[in-house]
Amino acid sequence: MATLTDTFDDLSHALRLLQEADFRANNGLLLLDRAEAVGNIEMAWTGVLNSFHSLYDATEKDSRCELDWYAHPELATILVLRNARHHNHAKKVRTLYTHYIQEAQKIGRMEMYVLLDFVAAEEGGDTFDLHLAWQDLRDLLELPQATTRIRPSLALQIKAYLGSGEFCRYASRFNLPEERVVFNVIPLICNAAARVTAEIQGWIEPTSTEAKTFLSLFKDMPQSDTRFPEVNAGPIAFVS
């Protein structure tokens, strides 16, 4: 049975790989080889989601841990995103990279998006960006429960957590449809990681540099307030 230490270590490595994929993509690789850059990010993002799910399994099987992931919207949101990707629901809830590639009239042409970012609760706590398509997540939350196993009450919790009732209004500021809203998932990762780390830190014995670093980072990290995002709009384009 995988232990809390093992699965936390896996999550820490996955987060490092996502950071590295983002850094490489946005420091030249997107211009040199868009397919490789996006592929690296997509694979790393999948790895983070699967690592969260493994940690969830470990907490469920550890008798010391009484954490109910689905009682906390920050944790439930990550599990819902993972399951959508794993089961190919709602186009896997696409990243902005994939959404643009699939929806742009022509690759390389500028497309406008409404960009939401959730501000860090502590100064200097800003993250890098990995935006997800709100259109896809909204579609996921509106699929039948028999398909997704997402209870209507949980769908409402996640929408409230994200403050999605305001997304249409944000889009209208820029004369764009709600379907062009994308939100930065990295602060949501931090919220989830901080929540679970606070619960299990006493049972983790990190050995890797990554696990020690992320344990130190997350154990006292305050939650980003997702109700009041920074809202911007801008043109996005990726080369073919």
Buried (B, 14 or more C-beta within 10 A) or exposed (E): EBBBBBBBBBBBBBBBBBBEBBEBBBEEBBEEBBEBBBBBBBEBBBBBBBBBBBBBEBBEEBEEBEBEBBEBBBBBBBBBBBBBBEEEBBBBBBBBBBBBBEEBEEEEEEBEBBBBBBEBBEEEBBBEBBBBBBBBBBBBBEBEEEEBEBEEEBBEBBBEBBBBEBBEEBBEEBEBEBBBBBBBBBBBBBBBBBBBBBBBBEBBEBEBEBBBBBBEBBBEBEBBBBEEBEBEBEEBEBEE
